[in-house]
Amino acid sequence: MRPVVVILLHEPSDTPAYMEVYLTKRGIDYVTYEFWKDEMANLVPASVKNCIRCVKRDGEACRFTPVSETSVEGEYCCIRGVASFGGSMSVNDELPHYAPILSLMRSCIETRTPVIGHCLGGQLL
């Protein structure tokens, strides 16, 4: 099973910035969850112990996109770390993707899996 770093992006203007450069230069695979796309909230695993199904993005060396468990595309991946980035929304907003993110981050702490949050991601953490 392929190990990946999960990157959580909250808005289209949100990017993984240097984290993406760092991971790519080292050949570390990562999967980006783009929460402005409606289906993403349903694809976030509840725990780092759960496998995720991912498809490699065309033309991008280490970048993957999550797909549904029922998809015939892609491969199963295990989570080796989580990074959540910023957004203009508030941690106090009741957004549908917050619950699975909080569950995933909580499982990182419980299992001592690396997790980092920047701006909104730090507030969620």
C-alpha angles and dihedrals in degrees: 000000000000115000114225139179111233114226117195115204119186105189137025090248090053115098135178086236112179092003088068092049091047094050095043094049089054095044093244112153119227138182122214123214109201106197097194084074107083099223095055098083089061092052099056110108117235091224141019085240090068120089119233128209114232140180123208114244114240114259095004116111102212105007122112134180123217119243134186119283088241093056117115089211127086135011139274116267134189123221118247097171145347131227122185119192137198138284141169093254123094128249085232093061115103101233121167094237096054096079096057091042092052091048091050093048091047090053090051090057092045093050096037090241113158112264131171133180129196122197105321088012090057091050091051090049 
